[in-house]
Amino acid sequence: MKKKAIKSGLLGIPAGIAIGYVITILISLGWGDGYYYPCVPTLVENIGSEIGAVVIQTILCALIGCVYGAASVIWDIEEWSLTKQTVICFLIYSLSMLPCAYAVEWMEHSVSGILIYFGIFCAIFAMIWAAQYLGWKYRINKINRKIALDK
């Protein structure tokens, strides 16, 4: 299990960087007025240079990808209930994502900003979880129907 977690974590690093990069493109398309914004302007101000801010954001995206990749092995622990797997994954994901998001200014640095970001995070987590659950449920039902027909 450790070997798989390490391998998945290492594979998560480029995935985290790629997802972070795609998000900056989407945000720039939506709010960039024709310009590309590789990171939040306040992060650039706080760091003192755009390249420094981009490097920090890239490192934290890599860290998030690594943690998410490594934590994905939790879904393979068959002895755990789906509820336990979900809670543990949610805790790992949120405890890695929220401090990184705070550090790179993806949320307003206020109680309301943190709560709004956390609410959005929870909604996205719930949507992804539900999509995965429904997909697996469909596949399992399909297998069960095939088994029933073979009898």
C-alpha positions in Angstrom: 0.0 0.0 0.0 2.9 2.4 0.8 4.5 1.7 -2.5 1.3 2.5 -4.4 0.7 5.7 -2.3 4.2 6.9 -3.2 3.8 6.0 -6.8 0.4 7.7 -7.0 1.8 10.7 -5.1 4.6 11.1 -7.6 2.2 10.8 -10.5 0.0 13.4 -8.8 2.7 16.1 -8.9 2.6 16.8 -12.7 -1.2 16.4 -12.6 -1.4 19.0 -9.9 0.8 21.4 -11.8 -1.2 20.8 -15.0 -4.6 21.3 -13.3 -3.3 24.5 -11.7 -2.1 25.8 -15.0 -5.4 25.0 -16.8 -7.3 26.8 -14.0 -5.2 29.9 -14.6 -6.0 29.8 -18.3 -9.8 29.4 -17.6 -9.7 32.3 -15.0 -7.8 34.4 -17.5 -10.3 33.6 -20.2 -13.2 34.6 -17.9 -11.8 37.6 -16.1 -8.5 38.5 -17.8 -9.7 41.1 -20.3 -7.6 39.5 -23.0 -4.6 39.1 -20.7 -3.1 36.0 -19.1 -2.9 36.1 -15.3 -0.6 33.2 -14.1 -1.5 33.9 -10.5 -3.5 36.3 -8.3 -2.2 39.9 -8.5 -2.1 40.2 -4.7 0.2 37.2 -4.6 2.6 39.0 -7.0 2.4 42.1 -4.8 3.2 40.1 -1.6 6.0 38.1 -3.2 7.5 41.0 -5.0 7.8 39.5 -8.5 5.5 37.6 -10.9 8.0 34.8 -11.4 8.5 34.3 -7.7 4.7 34.1 -7.2 4.3 31.7 -10.1 7.1 29.4 -8.7 5.4 29.4 -5.3 2.0 28.6 -6.8 3.5 25.9 -9.0 5.2 24.2 -6.0 2.0 24.3 -4.0 0.0 22.9 -6.9 2.6 20.1 -7.1 2.2 19.5 -3.4 -1.6 19.4 -3.7 -1.4 16.9 -6.6 1.1 14.8 -4.6 -1.2 14.7 -1.6 -4.3 14.0 -3.6 -2.5 11.2 -5.6 -1.1 9.6 -2.5 -4.5 9.8 -0.7 -6.3 8.2 -3.6 -5.1 4.8 -2.3 -7.6 5.2 0.5 -10.3 4.1 -1.9 -8.6 0.8 -2.3 -8.8 -0.1 1.4 -11.7 -2.7 1.2 -11.8 -3.2 5.0 -13.0 0.4 5.4 -16.6 1.5 4.9 -17.4 4.0 2.1 -18.2 6.6 4.8 -14.8 6.1 6.5 -13.0 6.4 3.2 -15.0 9.5 2.3 -14.4 11.2 5.6 -10.6 10.4 5.7 -10.2 11.6 2.1 -12.2 14.7 2.7 -10.0 15.5 5.7 -6.8 14.9 3.9 -7.9 16.8 0.8 -9.2 19.8 2.7 -6.3 20.0 5.2 -3.9 20.1 2.2 -5.9 22.3 -0.1 -7.1 25.0 2.2 -3.7 26.1 3.6 -2.2 26.1 0.1 -5.2 28.1 -1.2 -4.8 30.6 1.6 -1.0 30.9 0.9 -1.4 31.7 -2.8 -4.3 34.1 -2.2 -7.0 32.0 -3.9 -9.3 33.1 -1.2 -9.9 36.4 0.6 -8.0 36.5 3.9 -11.0 37.0 6.1 -13.4 34.7 8.0 -16.1 35.1 5.3 -13.5 34.5 2.5 -12.3 31.3 4.1 -15.9 30.1 4.7 -16.9 30.9 1.1 -13.9 29.1 -0.2 -14.5 26.1 2.1 -18.1 26.0 0.9 -17.1 26.0 -2.7 -14.5 23.3 -1.9 -17.2 21.1 -0.2 -19.6 21.6 -3.1 -16.9 20.5 -5.7 -15.9 17.6 -3.5 -19.6 16.5 -3.2 -20.2 16.7 -6.9 -17.1 14.7 -7.8 -17.9 12.1 -5.1 -21.5 11.8 -6.3 -20.3 11.4 -10.0 -17.8 8.7 -9.0 -20.4 6.9 -6.8 -23.1 6.9 -9.5 -20.5 5.8 -12.1 -19.4 2.8 -9.9 -23.0 2.0 -9.0 -23.9 1.9 -12.8 -20.9 -0.4 -13.5 -21.7 -2.7 -10.6 -25.4 -3.0 -11.7 -24.3 -3.7 -15.2 -22.0 -6.5 -14.0 -24.8 -7.9 -11.8 -27.2 -7.9 -14.7 -24.7 -9.8 -16.8 -24.1 -12.4 -14.0 -27.9 -12.8 -13.6 -28.2 -13.5 -17.4 -25.4 -16.0 -17.3 -27.2 -18.1 -14.7 
